[in-house]
Amino acid sequence: MPQPGPSGAPSSAAVLDRLTDVARRRGIDAAADTPVADLLAAIDPQALVPQHLVLMAGAVLAFVFRYDRMLAEPASDAGELPIADRSI
């Protein structure tokens, strides 16, 4: 398990581990070796970010992950309607 930073705050690696765990529980395949994981690991966990910005970034990432998942799925039958994603 990653060690806390010098001020007792979680390290970037600990934050990344936590975020990927949450993503996996939501059914998103969040590998630790993806470009998104590299970006998340570079974030300073002690920086103050306004709550509305965090919520907006989460919504954008959720949309991107769903879109990526949709592109990876084989085409469904024309008669089937898409089902809603109720994971949030």
PDB file as gemmi writes it, atoms N, CA and C in Angstrom:
CRYST1    1.000    1.000    1.000  90.00  90.00  90.00 P 1                      
ATOM      1  N   MET A   1       0.849  -1.185   0.000  1.00  0.00           N  
ATOM      2  CA  MET A   1       0.000   0.000   0.000  1.00  0.00           C  
ATOM      3  C   MET A   1       0.891   1.243   0.000  1.00  0.00           C  
ATOM      4  N   PRO A   2       0.567   2.255  -0.829  1.00  0.00           N  
ATOM      5  CA  PRO A   2       1.379   3.469  -0.879  1.00  0.00           C  
ATOM      6  C   PRO A   2       1.379   4.201   0.454  1.00  0.00           C  
ATOM      7  N   GLN A   3       2.517   4.805   0.753  1.00  0.00           N  
ATOM      8  CA  GLN A   3       2.685   5.536   2.006  1.00  0.00           C  
ATOM      9  C   GLN A   3       2.163   6.962   1.872  1.00  0.00           C  
ATOM     10  N   PRO A   4       1.701   7.552   2.976  1.00  0.00           N  
ATOM     11  CA  PRO A   4       1.251   8.942   2.928  1.00  0.00           C  
ATOM     12  C   PRO A   4       2.403   9.877   2.599  1.00  0.00           C  
ATOM     13  N   GLY A   5       2.052  11.052   2.081  1.00  0.00           N  
ATOM     14  CA  GLY A   5       3.042  12.073   1.769  1.00  0.00           C  
ATOM     15  C   GLY A   5       3.629  12.663   3.039  1.00  0.00           C  
ATOM     16  N   PRO A   6       4.557  13.624   2.892  1.00  0.00           N  
ATOM     17  CA  PRO A   6       5.248  14.176   4.056  1.00  0.00           C  
ATOM     18  C   PRO A   6       4.328  14.849   5.064  1.00  0.00           C  
ATOM     19  N   SER A   7       3.234  15.433   4.630  1.00  0.00           N  
ATOM     20  CA  SER A   7       2.350  16.136   5.568  1.00  0.00           C  
ATOM     21  C   SER A   7       1.234  15.239   6.096  1.00  0.00           C  
ATOM     22  N   GLY A   8       1.301  13.945   5.810  1.00  0.00           N  
ATOM     23  CA  GLY A   8       0.257  13.033   6.256  1.00  0.00           C  
ATOM     24  C   GLY A   8      -0.863  12.879   5.249  1.00  0.00           C  
ATOM     25  N   ALA A   9      -0.862  13.697   4.191  1.00  0.00           N  
ATOM     26  CA  ALA A   9      -1.868  13.587   3.136  1.00  0.00           C  
ATOM     27  C   ALA A   9      -1.545  12.368   2.282  1.00  0.00           C  
ATOM     28  N   PRO A  10      -2.552  11.773   1.660  1.00  0.00           N  
ATOM     29  CA  PRO A  10      -2.280  10.604   0.819  1.00  0.00           C  
ATOM     30  C   PRO A  10      -1.400  10.985  -0.368  1.00  0.00           C  
ATOM     31  N   SER A  11      -0.575  10.050  -0.796  1.00  0.00           N  
ATOM     32  CA  SER A  11       0.283  10.293  -1.947  1.00  0.00           C  
ATOM     33  C   SER A  11      -0.540  10.207  -3.229  1.00  0.00           C  
ATOM     34  N   SER A  12       0.050  10.644  -4.335  1.00  0.00           N  
ATOM     35  CA  SER A  12      -0.629  10.550  -5.630  1.00  0.00           C  
ATOM     36  C   SER A  12      -0.966   9.101  -5.956  1.00  0.00           C  
ATOM     37  N   ALA A  13      -0.052   8.192  -5.629  1.00  0.00           N  
ATOM     38  CA  ALA A  13      -0.291   6.776  -5.907  1.00  0.00           C  
ATOM     39  C   ALA A  13      -1.474   6.252  -5.096  1.00  0.00           C  
ATOM     40  N   ALA A  14      -1.606   6.694  -3.848  1.00  0.00           N  
ATOM     41  CA  ALA A  14      -2.730   6.260  -3.016  1.00  0.00           C  
ATOM     42  C   ALA A  14      -4.047   6.780  -3.576  1.00  0.00           C  
ATOM     43  N   VAL A  15      -4.038   8.017  -4.042  1.00  0.00           N  
ATOM     44  CA  VAL A  15      -5.251   8.586  -4.640  1.00  0.00           C  
ATOM     45  C   VAL A  15      -5.605   7.824  -5.908  1.00  0.00           C  
ATOM     46  N   LEU A  16      -4.610   7.520  -6.743  1.00  0.00           N  
ATOM     47  CA  LEU A  16      -4.849   6.760  -7.969  1.00  0.00           C  
ATOM     48  C   LEU A  16      -5.418   5.381  -7.647  1.00  0.00           C  
ATOM     49  N   ASP A  17      -4.851   4.696  -6.652  1.00  0.00           N  
ATOM     50  CA  ASP A  17      -5.361   3.378  -6.260  1.00  0.00           C  
ATOM     51  C   ASP A  17      -6.817   3.462  -5.822  1.00  0.00           C  
ATOM     52  N   ARG A  18      -7.134   4.460  -5.051  1.00  0.00           N  
ATOM     53  CA  ARG A  18      -8.509   4.637  -4.563  1.00  0.00           C  
ATOM     54  C   ARG A  18      -9.471   4.886  -5.732  1.00  0.00           C  
ATOM     55  N   LEU A  19      -9.083   5.758  -6.663  1.00  0.00           N  
ATOM     56  CA  LEU A  19      -9.945   6.061  -7.810  1.00  0.00           C  
ATOM     57  C   LEU A  19     -10.142   4.845  -8.706  1.00  0.00           C  
ATOM     58  N   THR A  20      -9.095   4.073  -8.944  1.00  0.00           N  
ATOM     59  CA  THR A  20      -9.256   2.881  -9.778  1.00  0.00           C  
ATOM     60  C   THR A  20     -10.104   1.829  -9.067  1.00  0.00           C  
ATOM     61  N   ASP A  21     -10.012   1.731  -7.744  1.00  0.00           N  
ATOM     62  CA  ASP A  21     -10.877   0.809  -6.999  1.00  0.00           C  
ATOM     63  C   ASP A  21     -12.346   1.201  -7.148  1.00  0.00           C  
ATOM     64  N   VAL A  22     -12.630   2.491  -7.033  1.00  0.00           N  
ATOM     65  CA  VAL A  22     -14.009   2.972  -7.194  1.00  0.00           C  
ATOM     66  C   VAL A  22     -14.499   2.685  -8.609  1.00  0.00           C  
ATOM     67  N   ALA A  23     -13.652   2.926  -9.603  1.00  0.00           N  
ATOM     68  CA  ALA A  23     -14.038   2.671 -10.994  1.00  0.00           C  
ATOM     69  C   ALA A  23     -14.342   1.192 -11.211  1.00  0.00           C  
ATOM     70  N   ARG A  24     -13.521   0.313 -10.663  1.00  0.00           N  
ATOM     71  CA  ARG A  24     -13.759  -1.129 -10.828  1.00  0.00           C  
ATOM     72  C   ARG A  24     -15.068  -1.561 -10.167  1.00  0.00           C  
ATOM     73  N   ARG A  25     -15.378  -0.982  -9.008  1.00  0.00           N  
ATOM     74  CA  ARG A  25     -16.650  -1.317  -8.348  1.00  0.00           C  
ATOM     75  C   ARG A  25     -17.834  -0.866  -9.186  1.00  0.00           C  
ATOM     76  N   ARG A  26     -17.641   0.179  -9.987  1.00  0.00           N  
ATOM     77  CA  ARG A  26     -18.702   0.687 -10.867  1.00  0.00           C  
ATOM     78  C   ARG A  26     -18.743  -0.053 -12.200  1.00  0.00           C  
ATOM     79  N   GLY A  27     -17.881  -1.048 -12.378  1.00  0.00           N  
ATOM     80  CA  GLY A  27     -17.899  -1.829 -13.605  1.00  0.00           C  
ATOM     81  C   GLY A  27     -17.044  -1.261 -14.721  1.00  0.00           C  
ATOM     82  N   ILE A  28     -16.159  -0.325 -14.403  1.00  0.00           N  
ATOM     83  CA  ILE A  28     -15.283   0.271 -15.412  1.00  0.00           C  
ATOM     84  C   ILE A  28     -13.921  -0.390 -15.294  1.00  0.00           C  
ATOM     85  N   ASP A  29     -13.426  -0.907 -16.416  1.00  0.00           N  
ATOM     86  CA  ASP A  29     -12.114  -1.537 -16.422  1.00  0.00           C  
ATOM     87  C   ASP A  29     -11.060  -0.439 -16.387  1.00  0.00           C  
ATOM     88  N   ALA A  30     -10.561  -0.135 -15.220  1.00  0.00           N  
ATOM     89  CA  ALA A  30      -9.603   0.958 -15.038  1.00  0.00           C  
ATOM     90  C   ALA A  30      -8.237   0.371 -14.732  1.00  0.00           C  
ATOM     91  N   ALA A  31      -7.483   0.105 -15.770  1.00  0.00           N  
ATOM     92  CA  ALA A  31      -6.137  -0.441 -15.589  1.00  0.00           C  
ATOM     93  C   ALA A  31      -5.199   0.649 -15.088  1.00  0.00           C  
ATOM     94  N   ALA A  32      -4.214   0.256 -14.314  1.00  0.00           N  
ATOM     95  CA  ALA A  32      -3.284   1.230 -13.735  1.00  0.00           C  
ATOM     96  C   ALA A  32      -2.226   1.692 -14.730  1.00  0.00           C  
ATOM     97  N   ASP A  33      -2.210   1.123 -15.938  1.00  0.00           N  
ATOM     98  CA  ASP A  33      -1.181   1.501 -16.909  1.00  0.00           C  
ATOM     99  C   ASP A  33      -1.758   2.254 -18.110  1.00  0.00           C  
ATOM    100  N   THR A  34      -2.861   2.933 -17.928  1.00  0.00           N  
ATOM    101  CA  THR A  34      -3.481   3.691 -19.013  1.00  0.00           C  
ATOM    102  C   THR A  34      -3.047   5.151 -18.961  1.00  0.00           C  
ATOM    103  N   PRO A  35      -3.219   5.883 -20.061  1.00  0.00           N  
ATOM    104  CA  PRO A  35      -2.893   7.320 -20.039  1.00  0.00           C  
ATOM    105  C   PRO A  35      -3.688   8.092 -18.982  1.00  0.00           C  
ATOM    106  N   VAL A  36      -4.940   7.693 -18.755  1.00  0.00           N  
ATOM    107  CA  VAL A  36      -5.746   8.373 -17.733  1.00  0.00           C  
ATOM    108  C   VAL A  36      -5.124   8.156 -16.358  1.00  0.00           C  
ATOM    109  N   ALA A  37      -4.672   6.947 -16.095  1.00  0.00           N  
ATOM    110  CA  ALA A  37      -4.029   6.661 -14.809  1.00  0.00           C  
ATOM    111  C   ALA A  37      -2.746   7.469 -14.656  1.00  0.00           C  
ATOM    112  N   ASP A  38      -2.002   7.627 -15.748  1.00  0.00           N  
ATOM    113  CA  ASP A  38      -0.782   8.445 -15.689  1.00  0.00           C  
ATOM    114  C   ASP A  38      -1.113   9.893 -15.344  1.00  0.00           C  
ATOM    115  N   LEU A  39      -2.190  10.413 -15.939  1.00  0.00           N  
ATOM    116  CA  LEU A  39      -2.599  11.789 -15.634  1.00  0.00           C  
ATOM    117  C   LEU A  39      -3.041  11.925 -14.178  1.00  0.00           C  
ATOM    118  N   LEU A  40      -3.816  10.950 -13.699  1.00  0.00           N  
ATOM    119  CA  LEU A  40      -4.283  11.006 -12.315  1.00  0.00           C  
ATOM    120  C   LEU A  40      -3.123  10.900 -11.331  1.00  0.00           C  
ATOM    121  N   ALA A  41      -2.121  10.103 -11.675  1.00  0.00           N  
ATOM    122  CA  ALA A  41      -0.970   9.945 -10.787  1.00  0.00           C  
ATOM    123  C   ALA A  41      -0.157  11.232 -10.685  1.00  0.00           C  
ATOM    124  N   ALA A  42      -0.248  12.080 -11.705  1.00  0.00           N  
ATOM    125  CA  ALA A  42       0.518  13.331 -11.705  1.00  0.00           C  
ATOM    126  C   ALA A  42      -0.155  14.440 -10.905  1.00  0.00           C  
ATOM    127  N   ILE A  43      -1.397  14.231 -10.486  1.00  0.00           N  
ATOM    128  CA  ILE A  43      -2.133  15.264  -9.758  1.00  0.00           C  
ATOM    129  C   ILE A  43      -1.595  15.393  -8.338  1.00  0.00           C  
ATOM    130  N   ASP A  44      -1.435  16.620  -7.888  1.00  0.00           N  
ATOM    131  CA  ASP A  44      -1.022  16.885  -6.508  1.00  0.00           C  
ATOM    132  C   ASP A  44      -2.234  16.677  -5.600  1.00  0.00           C  
ATOM    133  N   PRO A  45      -2.219  15.657  -4.726  1.00  0.00           N  
ATOM    134  CA  PRO A  45      -3.400  15.387  -3.896  1.00  0.00           C  
ATOM    135  C   PRO A  45      -3.659  16.453  -2.837  1.00  0.00           C  
ATOM    136  N   GLN A  46      -2.709  17.350  -2.609  1.00  0.00           N  
ATOM    137  CA  GLN A  46      -2.904  18.381  -1.598  1.00  0.00           C  
ATOM    138  C   GLN A  46      -3.452  19.678  -2.186  1.00  0.00           C  
ATOM    139  N   ALA A  47      -3.578  19.740  -3.490  1.00  0.00           N  
ATOM    140  CA  ALA A  47      -4.090  20.960  -4.119  1.00  0.00           C  
ATOM    141  C   ALA A  47      -5.574  21.126  -3.792  1.00  0.00           C  
ATOM    142  N   LEU A  48      -5.979  22.369  -3.556  1.00  0.00           N  
ATOM    143  CA  LEU A  48      -7.383  22.650  -3.275  1.00  0.00           C  
ATOM    144  C   LEU A  48      -8.119  22.839  -4.595  1.00  0.00           C  
ATOM    145  N   VAL A  49      -9.100  21.988  -4.834  1.00  0.00           N  
ATOM    146  CA  VAL A  49      -9.883  22.048  -6.062  1.00  0.00           C  
ATOM    147  C   VAL A  49     -11.330  22.299  -5.659  1.00  0.00           C  
ATOM    148  N   PRO A  50     -11.980  23.285  -6.270  1.00  0.00           N  
ATOM    149  CA  PRO A  50     -13.388  23.546  -5.932  1.00  0.00           C  
ATOM    150  C   PRO A  50     -14.253  22.314  -6.202  1.00  0.00           C  
ATOM    151  N   GLN A  51     -15.216  22.082  -5.325  1.00  0.00           N  
ATOM    152  CA  GLN A  51     -16.056  20.891  -5.426  1.00  0.00           C  
ATOM    153  C   GLN A  51     -16.771  20.810  -6.763  1.00  0.00           C  
ATOM    154  N   HIS A  52     -17.288  21.928  -7.273  1.00  0.00           N  
ATOM    155  CA  HIS A  52     -18.022  21.876  -8.539  1.00  0.00           C  
ATOM    156  C   HIS A  52     -17.108  21.462  -9.690  1.00  0.00           C  
ATOM    157  N   LEU A  53     -15.822  21.796  -9.617  1.00  0.00           N  
ATOM    158  CA  LEU A  53     -14.884  21.387 -10.654  1.00  0.00           C  
ATOM    159  C   LEU A  53     -14.628  19.884 -10.587  1.00  0.00           C  
ATOM    160  N   VAL A  54     -14.537  19.346  -9.385  1.00  0.00           N  
ATOM    161  CA  VAL A  54     -14.353  17.904  -9.219  1.00  0.00           C  
ATOM    162  C   VAL A  54     -15.563  17.151  -9.764  1.00  0.00           C  
ATOM    163  N   LEU A  55     -16.769  17.635  -9.457  1.00  0.00           N  
ATOM    164  CA  LEU A  55     -17.982  16.986  -9.953  1.00  0.00           C  
ATOM    165  C   LEU A  55     -18.059  17.047 -11.472  1.00  0.00           C  
ATOM    166  N   MET A  56     -17.695  18.188 -12.051  1.00  0.00           N  
ATOM    167  CA  MET A  56     -17.731  18.327 -13.502  1.00  0.00           C  
ATOM    168  C   MET A  56     -16.701  17.401 -14.153  1.00  0.00           C  
ATOM    169  N   ALA A  57     -15.503  17.332 -13.590  1.00  0.00           N  
ATOM    170  CA  ALA A  57     -14.477  16.447 -14.137  1.00  0.00           C  
ATOM    171  C   ALA A  57     -14.919  14.987 -14.046  1.00  0.00           C  
ATOM    172  N   GLY A  58     -15.562  14.616 -12.948  1.00  0.00           N  
ATOM    173  CA  GLY A  58     -16.073  13.251 -12.810  1.00  0.00           C  
ATOM    174  C   GLY A  58     -17.135  12.931 -13.840  1.00  0.00           C  
ATOM    175  N   ALA A  59     -18.018  13.892 -14.116  1.00  0.00           N  
ATOM    176  CA  ALA A  59     -19.058  13.683 -15.126  1.00  0.00           C  
ATOM    177  C   ALA A  59     -18.445  13.516 -16.510  1.00  0.00           C  
ATOM    178  N   VAL A  60     -17.437  14.317 -16.814  1.00  0.00           N  
ATOM    179  CA  VAL A  60     -16.764  14.206 -18.120  1.00  0.00           C  
ATOM    180  C   VAL A  60     -16.067  12.856 -18.238  1.00  0.00           C  
ATOM    181  N   LEU A  61     -15.351  12.443 -17.197  1.00  0.00           N  
ATOM    182  CA  LEU A  61     -14.678  11.147 -17.242  1.00  0.00           C  
ATOM    183  C   LEU A  61     -15.672   9.994 -17.362  1.00  0.00           C  
ATOM    184  N   ALA A  62     -16.798  10.075 -16.662  1.00  0.00           N  
ATOM    185  CA  ALA A  62     -17.822   9.027 -16.764  1.00  0.00           C  
ATOM    186  C   ALA A  62     -18.346   8.940 -18.191  1.00  0.00           C  
ATOM    187  N   PHE A  63     -18.588  10.092 -18.826  1.00  0.00           N  
ATOM    188  CA  PHE A  63     -19.050  10.106 -20.213  1.00  0.00           C  
ATOM    189  C   PHE A  63     -18.006   9.477 -21.135  1.00  0.00           C  
ATOM    190  N   VAL A  64     -16.750   9.850 -20.947  1.00  0.00           N  
ATOM    191  CA  VAL A  64     -15.683   9.326 -21.800  1.00  0.00           C  
ATOM    192  C   VAL A  64     -15.543   7.819 -21.632  1.00  0.00           C  
ATOM    193  N   PHE A  65     -15.593   7.319 -20.398  1.00  0.00           N  
ATOM    194  CA  PHE A  65     -15.482   5.878 -20.177  1.00  0.00           C  
ATOM    195  C   PHE A  65     -16.669   5.138 -20.793  1.00  0.00           C  
ATOM    196  N   ARG A  66     -17.885   5.686 -20.667  1.00  0.00           N  
ATOM    197  CA  ARG A  66     -19.053   5.039 -21.276  1.00  0.00           C  
ATOM    198  C   ARG A  66     -18.933   5.021 -22.795  1.00  0.00           C  
ATOM    199  N   TYR A  67     -18.489   6.128 -23.371  1.00  0.00           N  
ATOM    200  CA  TYR A  67     -18.330   6.213 -24.823  1.00  0.00           C  
ATOM    201  C   TYR A  67     -17.275   5.217 -25.294  1.00  0.00           C  
ATOM    202  N   ASP A  68     -16.175   5.121 -24.569  1.00  0.00           N  
ATOM    203  CA  ASP A  68     -15.122   4.175 -24.910  1.00  0.00           C  
ATOM    204  C   ASP A  68     -15.641   2.744 -24.825  1.00  0.00           C  
ATOM    205  N   ARG A  69     -16.425   2.455 -23.789  1.00  0.00           N  
ATOM    206  CA  ARG A  69     -17.003   1.120 -23.638  1.00  0.00           C  
ATOM    207  C   ARG A  69     -17.964   0.821 -24.787  1.00  0.00           C  
ATOM    208  N   MET A  70     -18.753   1.835 -25.198  1.00  0.00           N  
ATOM    209  CA  MET A  70     -19.701   1.653 -26.291  1.00  0.00           C  
ATOM    210  C   MET A  70     -18.956   1.342 -27.595  1.00  0.00           C  
ATOM    211  N   LEU A  71     -17.836   2.003 -27.852  1.00  0.00           N  
ATOM    212  CA  LEU A  71     -17.069   1.759 -29.069  1.00  0.00           C  
ATOM    213  C   LEU A  71     -16.477   0.356 -29.087  1.00  0.00           C  
ATOM    214  N   ALA A  72     -16.178  -0.188 -27.925  1.00  0.00           N  
ATOM    215  CA  ALA A  72     -15.558  -1.507 -27.845  1.00  0.00           C  
ATOM    216  C   ALA A  72     -16.565  -2.639 -27.959  1.00  0.00           C  
ATOM    217  N   GLU A  73     -17.852  -2.355 -27.724  1.00  0.00           N  
ATOM    218  CA  GLU A  73     -18.870  -3.400 -27.769  1.00  0.00           C  
ATOM    219  C   GLU A  73     -19.263  -3.697 -29.209  1.00  0.00           C  
ATOM    220  N   PRO A  74     -19.565  -4.968 -29.515  1.00  0.00           N  
ATOM    221  CA  PRO A  74     -20.039  -5.293 -30.861  1.00  0.00           C  
ATOM    222  C   PRO A  74     -21.417  -4.672 -31.094  1.00  0.00           C  
ATOM    223  N   ALA A  75     -21.722  -4.418 -32.355  1.00  0.00           N  
ATOM    224  CA  ALA A  75     -23.012  -3.815 -32.698  1.00  0.00           C  
ATOM    225  C   ALA A  75     -24.144  -4.740 -32.263  1.00  0.00           C  
ATOM    226  N   SER A  76     -25.173  -4.164 -31.673  1.00  0.00           N  
ATOM    227  CA  SER A  76     -26.318  -4.959 -31.226  1.00  0.00           C  
ATOM    228  C   SER A  76     -27.316  -5.092 -32.371  1.00  0.00           C  
ATOM    229  N   ASP A  77     -28.298  -5.963 -32.186  1.00  0.00           N  
ATOM    230  CA  ASP A  77     -29.347  -6.119 -33.198  1.00  0.00           C  
ATOM    231  C   ASP A  77     -30.113  -4.820 -33.344  1.00  0.00           C  
ATOM    232  N   ALA A  78     -30.609  -4.569 -34.542  1.00  0.00           N  
ATOM    233  CA  ALA A  78     -31.345  -3.325 -34.795  1.00  0.00           C  
ATOM    234  C   ALA A  78     -32.629  -3.268 -33.979  1.00  0.00           C  
ATOM    235  N   GLY A  79     -33.197  -4.418 -33.625  1.00  0.00           N  
ATOM    236  CA  GLY A  79     -34.451  -4.441 -32.893  1.00  0.00           C  
ATOM    237  C   GLY A  79     -34.305  -4.135 -31.412  1.00  0.00           C  
ATOM    238  N   GLU A  80     -33.112  -4.214 -30.894  1.00  0.00           N  
ATOM    239  CA  GLU A  80     -32.905  -3.978 -29.465  1.00  0.00           C  
ATOM    240  C   GLU A  80     -32.725  -2.502 -29.179  1.00  0.00           C  
ATOM    241  N   LEU A  81     -33.324  -2.053 -28.091  1.00  0.00           N  
ATOM    242  CA  LEU A  81     -33.122  -0.683 -27.648  1.00  0.00           C  
ATOM    243  C   LEU A  81     -31.987  -0.665 -26.636  1.00  0.00           C  
ATOM    244  N   PRO A  82     -31.175   0.380 -26.631  1.00  0.00           N  
ATOM    245  CA  PRO A  82     -30.100   0.438 -25.634  1.00  0.00           C  
ATOM    246  C   PRO A  82     -30.677   0.554 -24.229  1.00  0.00           C  
ATOM    247  N   ILE A  83     -29.997  -0.043 -23.277  1.00  0.00           N  
ATOM    248  CA  ILE A  83     -30.454   0.049 -21.894  1.00  0.00           C  
ATOM    249  C   ILE A  83     -29.732   1.199 -21.209  1.00  0.00           C  
ATOM    250  N   ALA A  84     -30.376   1.788 -20.231  1.00  0.00           N  
ATOM    251  CA  ALA A  84     -29.789   2.923 -19.518  1.00  0.00           C  
ATOM    252  C   ALA A  84     -28.707   2.431 -18.567  1.00  0.00           C  
ATOM    253  N   ASP A  85     -27.683   3.231 -18.412  1.00  0.00           N  
ATOM    254  CA  ASP A  85     -26.624   2.933 -17.454  1.00  0.00           C  
ATOM    255  C   ASP A  85     -27.054   3.481 -16.104  1.00  0.00           C  
ATOM    256  N   ARG A  86     -27.325   2.601 -15.158  1.00  0.00           N  
ATOM    257  CA  ARG A  86     -27.818   3.024 -13.846  1.00  0.00           C  
ATOM    258  C   ARG A  86     -26.735   2.905 -12.785  1.00  0.00           C  
ATOM    259  N   SER A  87     -25.469   2.976 -13.194  1.00  0.00           N  
ATOM    260  CA  SER A  87     -24.383   2.777 -12.238  1.00  0.00           C  
ATOM    261  C   SER A  87     -24.122   3.999 -11.378  1.00  0.00           C  
ATOM    262  N   ILE A  88     -24.666   5.145 -11.749  1.00  0.00           N  
ATOM    263  CA  ILE A  88     -24.403   6.360 -10.971  1.00  0.00           C  
ATOM    264  C   ILE A  88     -25.578   6.657 -10.079  1.00  0.00           C  
TER     265      ILE A  88                                                      
END                                                                             
